[in-house]
């Protein structure tokens, strides 16, 4: 049997209405559960938008967990780079420009602060020469 519960929003004072089958939980607890669940939905939306993940690669529990952990690590690294920079990146712009410069040899931390500076000349630090004799 479903139950209708109402909770008051803290920020606007409006009323939230939830339909639930949990009879032992209060309205504020159910509202907190939905609020936490919404944060998870926003996180998956960010993963799909920034990392271009449309579907899971595998269907087994291990494959899904591996892909989620990989995405979590990627998001943490991107967020670290975003916060380390003095440029003021949005996360989507940082991801897009990192993709474009993936095979450009640069100092990453210097590039984060000045992304539109001229890249260093590769002739300034030539590749080591191997002598085959």
C-alpha positions in Angstrom: 0.0 0.0 0.0 1.4 3.4 -1.0 1.5 6.3 1.3 1.6 10.1 0.5 4.0 12.2 2.6 4.7 15.9 2.5 7.9 17.7 3.4 8.7 21.4 3.5 11.7 22.6 1.4 14.3 24.4 3.5 15.4 26.8 0.8 12.0 28.0 -0.6 9.5 26.9 2.0 7.5 25.1 -0.7 5.8 21.8 -0.1 7.2 18.6 -1.6 4.9 15.6 -2.0 6.3 12.0 -2.1 4.6 8.7 -2.7 6.3 5.9 -0.9 5.8 2.3 0.3 8.0 2.9 3.4 5.5 3.2 6.2 8.1 3.4 9.0 9.9 6.5 7.7 9.0 10.1 8.4 8.5 12.7 5.7 11.8 14.5 6.4 13.7 11.1 6.1 12.1 10.3 2.8 12.8 13.9 1.5 16.5 13.4 2.6 16.7 10.1 0.7 15.3 11.7 -2.5 17.7 14.6 -2.1 20.7 12.2 -1.8 19.4 10.2 -4.7 19.1 13.4 -6.8 22.8 14.1 -6.1 23.6 10.6 -7.6 21.6 11.4 -10.7 23.4 14.7 -11.1 26.7 12.9 -10.8 25.8 10.3 -13.5 24.6 13.2 -15.7 28.1 14.9 -15.3 29.8 11.6 -16.1 27.8 11.1 -19.2 28.3 14.7 -20.4 31.9 15.2 -19.6 33.3 11.7 -20.2 31.0 10.9 -23.2 29.8 7.7 -21.5 26.5 6.7 -23.2 26.2 3.0 -22.1 28.1 0.6 -20.0 30.7 -1.4 -21.9 29.9 -4.7 -20.2 26.8 -6.1 -18.5 28.3 -8.1 -15.6 28.5 -6.5 -12.2 32.3 -6.5 -12.4 32.3 -4.7 -15.7 29.9 -2.0 -14.5 31.8 -1.5 -11.3 35.1 -1.2 -13.2 33.6 1.4 -15.6 32.1 3.4 -12.7 35.4 3.3 -10.7 37.3 4.4 -13.8 34.9 7.2 -14.4 35.2 8.3 -10.7 39.0 8.4 -10.9 38.8 10.4 -14.1 36.4 12.9 -12.6 38.6 13.3 -9.5 41.6 13.9 -11.7 39.8 16.4 -13.9 38.4 18.2 -10.8 41.9 18.3 -9.3 43.2 19.9 -12.5 40.4 22.3 -12.5 41.0 23.5 -9.0 44.8 23.5 -9.4 44.5 26.0 -12.3 44.5 29.7 -12.0 42.7 30.1 -15.4 39.1 29.5 -14.1 38.2 26.5 -16.2 34.7 25.1 -16.5 34.8 21.3 -16.3 33.4 20.9 -19.8 35.9 23.3 -21.4 38.8 21.7 -19.6 37.8 18.2 -20.8 37.3 19.5 -24.4 40.7 21.2 -24.5 42.5 18.3 -22.9 41.1 16.1 -25.6 42.3 18.5 -28.3 45.8 18.7 -26.8 46.2 15.1 -25.8 49.2 14.4 -28.0 50.8 17.8 -27.6 53.9 17.6 -25.5 53.6 20.3 -22.8 54.0 20.9 -19.1 50.5 20.2 -18.0 50.5 22.5 -15.0 51.9 25.4 -17.0 49.3 24.7 -19.8 46.4 24.8 -17.2 47.3 28.3 -16.2 48.0 29.6 -19.7 46.1 27.3 -22.2 46.3 29.7 -25.1 50.0 30.4 -24.9 52.2 29.3 -27.8 53.4 25.8 -27.3 57.1 25.3 -26.7 59.2 24.6 -29.8 60.1 20.9 -30.0 63.6 21.8 -31.3 64.4 23.5 -27.9 64.5 20.1 -26.3 65.4 17.6 -29.0 64.8 13.9 -28.5 67.9 11.9 -27.4 69.8 10.3 -30.2 70.6 6.6 -30.0 73.9 5.6 -31.5 73.7 2.3 -33.3 77.3 1.1 -34.0 
